[in-house]
Amino acid sequence: MILSKKQQKLPPYWLVKLIGMFRSFLLLVNRNLYPGRVVLYEQFQNLWVLPALNVIAELNVAELLRESPKSVEDLARETNSHCESLYRIMRALSSQGIFKEKKNRYFALTSKSKALLNDSGSLRHFIMHHLGNVNWNVLGNLTHSVKTGDDAFSKLYGESIYEYLQRHPDESELFNKSMSNLSDISLDPIIQAYDFSRFNTVADIGGGEGLLLASILSNYQKLKGILFDLPNEVRKSQEIFENMGVSDRVTIVQGNFFESIPIAADVYILKNVTHNWKDEKCIHILQKIKDSMADYGKILIIDMVVIPGKINPIPKILDIQMLAAVSGGKERTKEEFDDILRKSDLRIKRFIPTIAPLFIIEVVKR
């Protein structure tokens, strides 16, 4: 495996899994020691933390603290905010370890708030998208989804989330940046877990701005790539490829994966795609890829997987977002992936965990 210097050295999967199990055990013990209503009330307090976190992300406060701590008076002036109100927000977030409150109402970054800087690995746009007014309204109508089985987004806005984004370019740009934030933090775990050196060409289907593909190519100097997505999704991809020095090895193909995927590649990536669609749509996408795929070709479905029991709760929690926001969207179990692949005349060859809350499902023809 040829790795670039850009890839972060990560701990092995078994160690991360062991630490995660120990952490889960400690949380379980902690919660069992207190009355249920006390534990539930503590968890409920996130209701107030999350909107405050969104405000700070929108105001870009972390960036203002990049070089050194600042007083709340300075922060208020630079963000054009009401000083006392901003102080109350910063004080609350400091109580959660997101910032550090120092003497004389000065505030400094912590390891958590550094994730809001406009750097690689940032979660700022991801937070702004998911905690903004649109998504807040959608989750506030979750009861509709539970009662009817339909997404709340369509009820509120009269169209699907994807139709809405096409008509609202500012929201679409924020959505794309949030997906790049999410992709960014999973890049190294994916590259650590899977060896792309045996391939000549990799195609990222529905790859958006192309951050994952660019990262793979920067680590495998002989590999060529194809980015396939809608025209408005790939409009900023060329800049990313140029910045990462891989533009000479990438072909950008504009298209709709529900219509056709006229691409020849050794391996096709579907990252965070299948969880957006109901089974029938997923089967349709997979069959379109299979029509272009050679007999030796592979598909990598990179997504969260719901595991029974209390281990790895993140996919089960994220599934609530999918229930409310996306018609037919869901996080799937391994058995559910098996089912849609069987109906696509495909099969799972390998089921590869990563240290991120993602699995790489290696798929081949039957």
N, C-alpha and C positions, 0 to 999 in steps of 0.2 A: 504494500500500500504506500503510495507516494503522497505525503502530507505537506501542505504549505506551512510556512511559519505562522500564518494567521490563525491556524486552528489551536484552540485552547486545549491544554492537556487536562483531561477529565479523569475522575476516578472510575474504576471498573464497575460494571453493572452490579455484580454480586455485593460489593461494598455499599453502594447506594441503596440497594434493596434491603440489606441488613440494617443500615441506619434508619431507613424509613420504617421498618417493622418495629424497631426499638422506640422510635418517636411515637408511632401510633399506640404502642403499649403504654407509654408514659401518659399520653393524652387520655387514653381510656381509663387508666388508674385515677388520674386527676379528676375526671368528670364523674367517676363512680364514687368518689369520696365526698362529693357535695350533693345536696338535694337537687333533684332534677330541675326544679323551677329556678334555682340559682344559676345552674349551668346554662339553661335555656335563655335566661335573662342576659347573661354575659354574651352569648352568641348573638342575641338580638341587637346588641349595641352596635354591631356593624352597620345597622341602618343609618346611623349618624356619621360613622367614619367614612363611608363610601362617597356620599355627596361632597364632603369636605375634601376628600382626596381628588375628586374631579375638579373642584374649584382651583386647587393648587396646580393641577396639571394644565388647566386652561390658562392660568395666569403665568405659567412657566417659571414658578418661583424657584425651583431647584436650580435652574440655569443661572439665576441671579446670585445664588450662593456658591457657585462653582469654585471661585477663587478664594473666598474667605467668608466667615460669618458676617451677618449684617443685622442691624437693628430692624425691628418691625416698622419703625418710622420710615427707614430707607426703603424697605420692601413695599410699603404702602404707596410711597411716592412713585416708585419705579413701575408699579402695576396700576397706578391710578385707582387705588382702593381706599375704602374707609379704614383708617388705621386700627381702631379698636375692634372692629369686626374681623379684620384680617388676623389680629393678634389672637382672638378667641379660636379661630380656625387653626392657626399654627400651634397654639398651646394644646389643643385637643389632639392633633396629629403627633405632637411630640410625646404625649402620654402613651402613644402606641408605638413609639420608637421609630417613627417615620422621619422626624426631625429631632434635633437636640436643642432644647432651650437652655441658653446660657444666662449669665448675669445681665441685668439692665435690658431685658427683653431682646437680646440678641439670639439669633437662630443659626444653626449650622447643619450641614448635611450629615446623614448617617448612611450606612450601607443600603438601607431601604430607599431613601430618597435619591440616592445616586442612580437608581433605576429610572428616575424621571428626567435625567439629563438627556440632552439631544445627541446621544452617542450610540454606537453599536451596542445592542443589548437593551436599549431603552424600552420601557413599557408605557411611555407617556401617551402616545396616540392610541394605544390599545385601551388604556384607561378612559381617555376622553370619548372614544367611540362607545364603549360599553356602559359608561356611567353618564353619558349625555342624555339630553331630554328625550330623544326618540326612544332609546332603549329603556329608559326609566319608565316611560309611558307604557311600553309594551309589557314589561314585567309587572306593572301595576294592574294589568288585565289578564294575569295568568289564570284566574278562575275561569275565564271564557274558554281557554284551551283545555282545562281539566273537564269542564262540563260538556264540551262539544267535540273535542279531539282536533279542532282546527286551530291554526296559529292565531295569536292575538294581533299580530302585525297587520294582517289583511283586514281584520275587523276594524282596526283603528284608522288605517290609512287607505283602505279601499283598493289595495294592490299588494303584490308580493314585495318583499324587501329588495329584490333585485330590480324590479321595475321602478321602485321608489328611488334607488340609488342612481339609475340611469337618468332620471329627471332632476336629480339634485346633485350637481357636480361637486359642491363643497362637501356634502355628506359622503359622496363616493370617494373623494380624495382622502378624507379622514378614515374611511373604512379600509382603503387600500394600505394606508400607512399603518393602521392597526394590525392588519394581517401581516405586514412586513415585520412589525415589532414582534408578533407572535412567532413568525418564522425564524427570526433572528436568534431567539433564545433556544431554538431547537436544532440549529444548524450543526453545531459541533457534536451533539449526541447522535444525530443521524449519521454523520460522516464517520464517527467512531464505530458505529454499530454495523456498517455495511461497506463492503469492498467493491468499489466501482471500477477497479483497474482492469477487470476482464472484459469490459465493454469498449466499443468504439464510439457509439452514439447514444446519448441519453436524451429523452424527450420529457419535458415537464408539461403535463396536460392540465390546463387551468392554473398555470403557474404564476399568474398575476404579474407583479413587477420583476419577477425573475431572480429574487434574492437567493433562493435555495439552489437554483441551477448555477448561478454565478459562483456560489460557494463551492459546489461540487467541482466545477471546472477549474477553479483556482487551486484545488488540492490534487487534481489529476490532469497533468499538463498535456497529455496526449488525447484526452477525451474531447469529443465534439458534442455540442448541445443544440437542442431545438426547444424554443419556448412557444407554446400554443395557448392562446386565450383570445378573448374578445378584444376588438380594437381599443376600446377605452381602458381596458385593464393593462395593456402592455405599453401604453404610451410613454411611460417613464423608464421602461426596462433598458433601453439603449444606454442611457446615462449610467445606470447601475453596472452594466456589463463593461462600459468603458472605464469607470472608476476602479473596477476590480481587475482590469487588464485581461479580460477574456472575450472581448467583443469580436475578435477575429475568428473565434471558434464557435460562434452562436448564430443560428438562423432563427429569426422571429417570424412565426406564421400566425396570421390572424384568422380566427374562425370560431365556430360554435360547436362544442363537442356533442351537442344533441343532433347536429346535422351530419357532420362527417369529420373524421380525423385522418386526413390523407398524409400520414407521416410514417416514414420507415425509420425505425430505431431498434437498437438491441434491447433497451429497457425503457419502459414508460412509467413515469411517476404520477401518482394521484395523491397529492398531499392535502389534507383537510378539504377534500372534495366530496367523498361519499357521505359524510355526515350531514351534508346540506340537502340531500335529496331522498325521497321515498324509494323503496326497493325497486319499483318498476323503472324509475329514472336511472338509478345506479346500474341496473342490468343493461339498460340501453347504452349508457356511456361505455361500459365494459365491452359490450359487443361491438361497438364502433372501433374501439382499440383493437380488439381481436381480429377484426376484418383487415386491419393494416399490419398486424404483427406476424413476424415470421414464426415458424414452428419452434425455433429455439428461443424466441423472445420471452421477455419477462415483464410483468407489471408489478410495481411496488405501490401498494396501498399504504400510505402513511397516515395514521389516524389514531385517536384514542380508542381503547377497547374496554368495555365494561367487564370487570372481573367480579364474580360473586363474592359475597362476604364483605368485610370491613376494610380489606386491603384496597389501596388506590381509590379513594373516594372522588377524585377530581372528575373523571368522566361522568359519574352519576350526577354530580352537581352541575357540570356544564350542560348536561342533557336537558336541564330545566330551561336554559337559554334557548336551546334548539326547539324545544316544545313550544315556547311562547313566540319565537321570532321567525321561524322558518317552516313553511308548510311541508310536512313530511320529513323534516330534518330530525335526526336522532343520533345518539351515540350507540353503537352496536356491540353486542357480545360476539365472541368468537363463533358461536353457533350461527348467529345471524349473518356474519360474513360468509361462513360456509354455505349458507342457503343461497345468497344472491350470486355467489360464484358458481355454484352448481347449476343454477338456472341460466348462467351466462356461458355454460360449457367450459368452465375454467376450474382450477383447483388450487388450494394452498400447498405450496411446496415447503415453505419455512415460515415460522411465526417468530419474529425477532424482536425482543424487548430492547428498549433504549433507557438511558438514565433519565430522560425526559418522560413525561406522562404520555408517551407515544409508542406504538408498535409499528414495525415494518413488516407488512404481510407480503411475502414474495409469492407471486401468482404465476402459474404457467398454464398452457393449454392442457386439456385432458388427453 
